[in-house]
Amino acid sequence: MNTPYAVISLPLRREILDHLRAGPSTVGDLAERLETPQAMVSKQLRVLREAGFVQVTADAQRRWYGLREEPFAEIAQWLEPYRWLWEDRLDRLGTRLDQMQDEETP
């Protein structure tokens, strides 16, 4: 798994990343929130760590996992040329919502 895209292809890994957006967490906390066996969460955290998505900080007996910025920046950079696809649609949606609001206002 040498690309960020392959790493985030597994839904469980994406769920872990989603939970880590709120801040660092331990394996046990993640396993509980995801209702997933701790061994499975540990395995996926290892993959995410080896791919550079997460970093580990030791605090006595506990290990805290937190997000790293670099792989997300790489994905964002790759997506940049495609941004027009959704920005144009969002602009049109915004325009339509404004029109609907104007139509409802007496």
Sequence and secondary structure as in RCSB ss.txt:
>XXXX:A:sequence
MNTPYAVISLPLRREILDHLRAGPSTVGDLAERLETPQAMVSKQLRVLREAGFVQVTADAQRRWYGLREEPFAEI
AQWLEPYRWLWEDRLDRLGTRLDQMQDEETP
>XXXX:A:secstr
  SHHHHTTSHHHHHHHHHHTT  B HHHHHHHHT  HHHHHHHHHHHHHTTSEEEEEETTEEEEEE SHHHHHH
HHHHGGGHHHHHHHHHHHHHHHHHHHHHH  
